[in-house]
Amino acid sequence: MTDPPVTLQRTTSRRTRKTGQTSGTNDRSTIARAWESFTSGEASVRGVRPQILASWYRCRDTYDVDPNLEAAPGASDHTDHRLDHDVLLAELGGIAATAGQRLEGEHGIVAVADGRGRVLASWGDPAVRAHAEKSNLAPWSAWAENTTGTNGMGTALESRGPITVTGPEHWCEGFHHWSCAAIAIRDVVTDSPVAMINVSRWSAGIPAQVTSWLARSVAGVEAEIRRRVVWEGKIVVERVTDLSSRNGGGSFAGFDLGGRAIVADETAQSTLGLPAAAPRVEVSDRARPDWPELSTVLGWATKRSLADPQWTGRARLSGTEPDAVVPVSLRPILAANRIIGILCEFGSQNGDERYENPGEPPALPMPQRVIGVRKDRVVVLSPAEIRYAEADRNTVWLNTDRGKVQAATRGLDNMARELRPFGFCRVHRRFVVNLRRVAELERGVKGELLLITDPRAPEFIPVSRSHTAEVRRLLGV
């Protein structure tokens, strides 16, 4: 059990309690003026932290959240919790309940929410809880950004590490009397948020010590997640190795629920285009095959398996050579009655359900701007300024005419969807390129295709074999 948070009253100045301003943030009146301008339609404002301004852009331009909202909407009664997620939520509940006892009389409450921003329980000062009920900061309310705007819980779902939101940094005016700090716990395999802990205060600031306590509070929970994932990886390796040894003519691979390869026999490694390697039980060592169609099929298989552990499926995938087809059978790998991975047998068609390719998903609507962050500034970009996007795990870097900028959007898959309407194309598992900016093509030492978007710079963007034919078609070469 993590130590409860520091006493708030002794660490909060009189001025902070009066204004609701978190230590180290910009002046409240400056932020309030910026909020008024931005909600009125200004393209950009100054004096607001980049993380908050990026959230404001999402709330206004993507989610269309009403800035005059005074209470959070009710949450859906549909739940997609897995049993292991419920265990994490119960552990967080114990931490929050202990902390809530310390916050009674200190103008604070502690809440636990699930990975969709739905509050499950809260503890703390009875007077503050009464204020919270008016804002619907209570169990079974929805605090994700797409429903309730910039707030500690919702913005933590879009970020990494602790996030604080103070006074008029909240997108909705009805929450401007609140200060809050939150941190989300993420599944290390899928990177999706699974739980959250949040501290909120009424007309009082959030001391810096609270964010440190939040980080410490989840550290032990995240360590347990990592330990469990390594154990699951070892189980996947055992199952696939045993199956491969008993079926000498087969071609087998085991994937985690995020679509990364944990283990593959020699034939499967060649099929997947993976380098020969020992089994990858550590998440950081696992490899995602550069085969978009397979990634889509694995996502389909994971969704079906989680709904029915006895499910089996089959698919026919396009190979790297023209007109080549790779049949594959899929089924879940279970341990302790939980889905821990997906088994693929290449060259086989034994599953009950056949995968039907739905075709290219429709492009998402998006304003004619892309939001990035550089140091302490938000950068507003035209898509035409961006030459290519490059992934560093779930962080996306935009290479632009104004230099390198970190994208506010996380995940290259999400970035690719946003940029697709503007002539961008996924060319590699790490790169999305603005095809309108491609100036030259070159062959690499191994015959691979390389794209150059700025001949003046030493940049060579690799095109994977699975994308080469499509890139050539789109470029007309």
Summary of the structure (lengths in Angstrom):
residues: 477
radius of gyration: 24.4
end to end distance: 61.5
largest distance: 74.4
contacts: 1571
relative contact order: 0.09
helix: 36%
strand: 26%
